Amino acid sequence: MKLTFFKYQGTGNDFVMVDNRTKTFPKQNTDKISQICDRHFGVGADGIILIEKDTNYDFKMIYFNADGSETFCGNGGRCAVAFAKQLQLIKNKTTFLAFDGEHYAEINNDIVSLQMIDVEDIQIKENAVFAYTGTQHHVELVDNLDNYPVFENGKKIRYSYENPGSNVNFVQQINNNTFRVRTYEKGVENETLACGTGVTAVAIAMHKTNKTNSNTISLPVEGGNLAVSFTEENGCYKNVFLKGPATFVFKGTIEV
């Protein structure tokens, strides 16, 4: 079967997007998902996103990491909104369903602002913070992020958590409201150029530990710039929005 796909990227986080409203994609076949995501033998991507019908929402987003595991992805969610607009399922505002529940989003040209889940359970450790922002995230401040061994240390920390493990974000503070981030992602098992749920966890962790008093955080990543805003009420972070570009790259077909 020939599969038509669309390639999108959000600050370098890249995805194979599939219109699966006819339910033809073999989503139980994790080997096939990994093959499509393979950068040498497939299309090449951090993950695959399926857009499906839903009776209560504009659409349903299903996200698979490159290893076939299912989760939520913030940058993927922003790209899903841009793809849904390309498919003419939405205009400039949408409410859709994903792995971690309902999401609201707005799109203006290629800039997508995506509402994330509320975050309340934030674990402050000796040298790190752990939070669930749609998937699991470890946040750790480091010096000299340019030369930091993200892959080596990220992999060790990722597997130090119980199944399914944790994404690992290494952070360097630039000023009061700017934090540079590099992320090792589980499921991809490598450093990625950006991670939307990761920078969301970083923004909240930095506010929670009083590294910033701002509720709008700038987050430079390897693939560009993201921003996270929120309100905080009695330790619960609400109205959390992840904002950044979501860009169409190309359309193609692949045999599956």
C-alpha positions in Angstrom: 0.0 0.0 0.0 1.3 3.5 -0.9 1.0 5.9 2.0 0.7 9.6 1.3 2.3 11.7 4.0 3.2 15.3 4.8 6.4 16.3 6.6 6.2 19.1 9.2 8.6 20.5 11.6 8.3 22.7 14.7 11.7 24.3 15.7 13.5 21.3 14.3 11.2 18.6 15.9 10.1 16.8 12.7 7.1 14.6 12.1 5.5 12.4 9.4 1.9 13.5 9.3 -0.8 11.2 8.0 -4.5 11.9 7.3 -5.9 8.7 8.8 -9.6 9.6 8.8 -10.2 6.4 6.7 -8.3 4.4 9.4 -6.0 2.7 6.9 -2.7 3.3 8.6 -1.2 0.2 10.3 -0.8 1.8 13.7 -0.4 -1.6 15.5 2.7 -2.3 13.5 5.5 -0.6 15.6 8.2 -2.0 13.3 6.6 -0.2 10.4 6.4 3.1 12.4 10.1 2.8 13.3 10.9 2.0 9.6 9.1 5.2 8.4 10.9 7.3 11.0 14.3 5.9 10.2 16.5 8.6 8.8 18.5 6.2 6.6 15.9 3.7 5.4 12.6 5.7 5.7 11.3 9.2 5.6 13.1 10.3 8.7 11.3 11.8 11.7 11.2 12.1 15.4 7.7 10.6 15.3 4.5 9.9 13.3 1.2 11.9 13.8 -2.1 10.6 12.7 -5.1 12.8 12.3 -8.4 11.0 12.8 -12.1 11.8 13.2 -13.7 12.4 16.6 -17.4 13.0 17.3 -16.8 15.5 20.1 -13.8 17.4 18.7 -12.5 18.9 15.5 -10.1 16.0 15.2 -8.1 13.4 17.2 -4.3 13.5 17.2 -2.5 10.2 17.7 1.3 10.4 18.2 3.9 7.7 18.0 7.6 8.2 18.9 10.1 6.8 16.5 10.2 3.5 18.4 6.4 3.1 18.1 5.5 4.0 21.6 2.4 6.2 22.0 2.4 9.4 24.0 1.8 13.2 23.7 4.1 15.6 21.9 3.9 19.4 22.3 5.6 20.4 19.1 3.8 17.6 17.4 0.5 19.0 18.7 1.3 22.4 17.2 2.2 20.7 13.9 -1.0 18.7 14.1 -3.0 22.0 14.3 -1.1 23.3 11.2 -1.8 20.1 9.3 -5.5 20.1 10.3 -5.7 23.6 8.9 -4.1 22.4 5.7 -6.7 19.6 5.5 -9.4 22.4 6.0 -10.6 20.7 9.2 -10.2 23.9 11.1 -9.7 27.7 10.5 -7.8 29.6 13.1 -9.0 28.1 16.4 -9.5 24.5 17.4 -10.2 22.0 20.2 -8.8 18.5 19.6 -8.3 15.3 21.5 -4.8 13.8 22.2 -3.2 11.1 24.3 -3.3 13.3 27.4 -6.8 14.7 26.9 -8.3 17.9 25.4 -6.3 20.7 23.9 -7.2 24.2 22.6 -5.1 25.9 20.1 -4.9 29.0 17.9 -2.9 29.4 14.6 -1.8 32.6 13.0 0.2 32.1 9.8 2.7 29.4 10.9 2.7 30.4 14.6 0.7 28.0 16.8 -0.2 28.6 20.4 -1.2 25.3 22.0 -2.8 25.0 25.5 -1.1 22.3 27.5 -2.5 20.3 30.4 -2.6 21.8 33.9 0.4 20.8 36.0 0.2 20.4 39.7 2.3 17.4 40.8 5.9 18.8 40.6 8.6 16.8 42.4 11.6 18.9 43.5 14.6 16.7 43.9 18.1 17.5 45.2 19.5 18.6 41.8 16.5 18.4 39.5 12.7 18.8 39.1 10.3 16.2 37.7 6.9 17.0 36.2 4.4 15.4 33.8 3.4 17.9 31.1 1.8 15.4 28.7 4.7 13.0 29.1 7.4 12.6 31.8 10.2 15.2 32.2 13.3 15.5 34.3 14.7 19.1 34.4 18.2 19.8 35.5 20.3 23.1 35.5 23.8 22.8 34.2 26.7 25.0 33.3 28.2 25.4 29.8 25.3 23.8 27.9 27.2 24.1 24.6 29.6 21.4 25.6 27.4 19.4 28.0 27.2 15.6 27.2 23.5 15.6 26.6 23.3 12.2 25.0 25.5 10.3 27.5 24.0 11.8 30.7 20.5 12.0 29.2 20.4 8.3 28.5 21.6 7.4 32.0 19.0 9.6 33.6 16.2 8.5 31.2 16.6 4.9 32.4 17.0 5.8 36.1 13.2 6.3 36.2 10.7 3.5 36.3 9.0 2.4 33.1 8.3 4.3 30.8 11.3 6.3 31.9 11.6 10.1 31.5 12.6 12.7 28.9 15.6 14.6 30.2 16.1 18.4 29.8 19.4 20.2 30.5 18.9 23.9 31.1 21.2 27.0 31.3 19.7 30.2 32.6 20.4 33.2 30.3 18.5 35.9 32.2 15.4 36.3 34.4 13.0 35.0 31.9 15.2 33.2 29.3 16.4 29.6 29.7 18.2 27.6 27.0 17.2 24.0 26.7 18.7 20.8 25.2 16.6 17.6 25.5 17.2 13.8 25.4 13.9 12.2 24.4 12.8 8.8 25.3 11.2 6.9 22.4 13.6 8.8 20.0 16.5 7.7 22.3 18.6 10.7 21.2 18.8 14.4 21.6 16.2 16.2 19.5 16.4 19.8 18.2 13.4 20.7 20.3 10.8 19.3 22.7 7.5 21.1 23.4 6.5 19.2 26.5 10.1 19.6 27.6 10.3 23.3 27.5 6.9 23.5 29.2 8.3 21.4 32.0 11.4 23.7 32.1 9.4 26.9 32.3 7.2 25.5 35.1 10.2 24.0 37.0 12.2 27.3 36.8 9.2 29.2 38.2 8.5 26.6 40.9 12.1 26.8 42.1 12.2 30.6 42.1 14.7 30.9 39.3 12.3 33.3 37.6 9.3 35.3 38.7 8.0 35.7 35.2 5.0 33.9 33.9 6.1 34.2 30.3 9.3 32.3 29.6 11.5 32.4 26.5 13.1 29.1 25.7 15.8 28.9 23.0 16.3 25.3 21.7 18.7 23.8 19.2 16.1 24.3 16.4 14.8 27.8 17.2 12.8 29.6 19.8 9.8 28.6 21.8 7.8 30.4 24.5 5.7 29.2 27.4 3.2 31.2 29.4 1.0 30.3 32.4 -0.8 31.3 35.5 0.0 29.9 38.9 -2.7 29.4 41.6 -1.8 27.7 44.9 1.0 25.6 43.3 -1.1 24.6 40.3 0.0 25.8 36.9 -3.0 26.6 34.6 -3.6 28.3 31.3 -0.3 26.8 30.1 0.4 27.8 26.5 3.3 26.6 24.3 3.9 29.0 21.4 6.2 28.7 18.3 6.3 28.0 14.6 4.9 24.9 12.9 6.1 24.6 9.3 5.1 22.4 6.3 8.2 20.9 4.7 7.1 18.6 1.9 4.5 16.0 0.7 5.4 12.5 -0.4 4.5 8.8 -0.7 6.1 5.7 0.8 5.3 2.0 0.4 4.0 0.5 3.7 
